[in-house]
Amino acid sequence: MNQNRLFRVLVTCNWFLQLLLYLLPLSSWYADPMIEKLMALDGYGAIANWTNPIIAHVPIVGFLVASIGLLFFSNWARYLYLALWLCGWFATLLFGFRVSAPTQGFIGMAIGTIDGMVLYLSFLSALRASFKSNADS
């Protein structure tokens, strides 16, 4: 698999995993009342709240826009992706204590790993030349 195809597969998989993680809390997985009580503590002591529509919806839409741009090797898209990633990284300090299901943790780790690969490929690998040549044309 060449590097361009690998990059596109990573970007696509990453966005779908983010969408899955975004939609996952909509379903109730556990019938155990103790686990439901524990999950209700997610966000305890938060400065920013997930119920705010900007915090809840802007990241997934932003990553969709950035991902589409990355698929076409748009130079602005890699900077948007990096900015969204950095905002998400620093925002974790505002969301209080986090309680998540093991599936959410697993998907989050996969997203983090793929984010690293996407950022590496778009900024530090030979693939970065594809973005510059696209910006020049």
C-alpha positions in Angstrom: 0.0 0.0 0.0 1.5 3.3 -1.0 1.8 6.2 1.5 -1.0 8.3 -0.1 -3.5 5.4 0.1 -2.5 4.6 3.7 -2.9 8.2 4.7 -6.4 8.4 3.2 -7.4 5.1 4.9 -6.1 6.4 8.2 -8.0 9.8 7.9 -11.2 8.0 6.9 -11.0 5.4 9.7 -10.2 8.1 12.2 -13.2 10.2 11.3 -15.6 7.2 11.5 -14.1 6.2 14.9 -14.7 9.8 16.1 -18.2 9.6 14.8 -18.7 6.3 16.6 -17.3 7.7 19.8 -19.6 10.8 19.5 -22.7 8.6 19.0 -21.7 5.9 21.5 -23.0 7.7 24.6 -26.5 7.9 23.1 -27.1 4.3 23.9 -27.3 2.7 27.3 -25.1 -0.3 27.5 -25.4 -1.3 31.1 -28.5 -2.4 33.1 -26.6 -2.5 36.3 -27.7 0.5 38.4 -24.3 0.8 40.1 -22.6 1.2 36.7 -25.2 3.8 35.7 -24.5 5.8 38.9 -20.7 5.6 38.2 -21.2 6.8 34.6 -23.3 9.7 35.8 -20.2 11.0 37.6 -18.5 11.6 34.2 -17.6 15.3 34.1 -17.7 15.9 37.8 -16.0 19.2 38.7 -15.8 20.3 35.0 -15.2 23.8 34.1 -16.7 23.2 30.6 -19.7 21.1 30.1 -20.4 18.6 27.3 -24.1 19.8 27.2 -22.9 23.0 25.6 -23.8 22.6 21.9 -20.5 24.3 20.7 -18.4 21.9 22.8 -20.5 18.9 21.7 -20.9 19.5 18.0 -18.1 21.8 16.7 -15.3 19.2 17.1 -17.0 16.5 15.1 -17.9 18.9 12.3 -14.5 20.5 12.4 -12.8 17.1 12.1 -15.1 16.2 9.2 -14.1 19.4 7.3 -10.4 18.8 8.1 -10.7 15.1 7.1 -12.3 16.0 3.8 -9.5 18.6 3.2 -6.9 16.0 4.1 -8.3 13.5 1.6 -7.6 16.1 -1.1 -4.2 17.0 0.4 -5.3 20.6 1.1 -2.6 22.5 2.9 -5.1 24.3 5.2 -6.6 21.0 6.3 -3.5 19.7 8.0 -3.3 23.0 10.0 -7.0 22.8 10.9 -6.6 19.1 11.9 -3.6 20.1 14.1 -5.5 23.0 15.7 -8.5 20.8 16.5 -6.2 18.1 17.9 -4.4 20.7 20.1 -7.7 22.2 21.3 -9.0 18.8 22.2 -5.8 18.0 24.0 -5.9 21.1 26.1 -9.7 20.9 26.6 -9.3 17.7 28.5 -8.1 19.9 31.4 -11.6 21.5 31.5 -13.9 18.5 31.5 -13.4 17.4 35.1 -13.1 13.8 36.2 -13.8 11.4 33.3 -15.6 8.1 33.6 -16.0 6.1 30.5 -17.0 2.6 29.4 -14.1 0.3 28.3 -15.4 0.5 24.7 -15.1 4.3 24.8 -11.6 4.0 26.2 -10.6 1.5 23.5 -11.9 3.7 20.7 -10.3 6.8 22.2 -6.9 5.1 22.3 -7.3 4.0 18.7 -8.2 7.6 17.7 -5.2 8.9 19.6 -2.9 6.5 17.8 -4.3 7.3 14.4 -4.2 11.0 15.1 -0.4 10.6 15.7 0.0 8.8 12.5 -2.0 11.3 10.5 -0.1 14.3 12.0 3.2 12.5 11.4 2.4 11.7 7.8 1.1 15.2 7.1 3.9 17.2 8.7 7.0 15.1 9.1 7.0 12.4 6.3 7.8 12.7 2.6 4.0 13.0 2.2 4.1 16.6 3.4 5.4 17.6 -0.1 2.0 16.5 -1.5 0.4 19.3 0.6 2.8 22.0 -0.5 2.5 21.1 -4.2 -1.3 21.2 -3.9 -1.1 24.6 -2.3 1.1 25.9 -5.1 -1.3 24.8 -7.9 
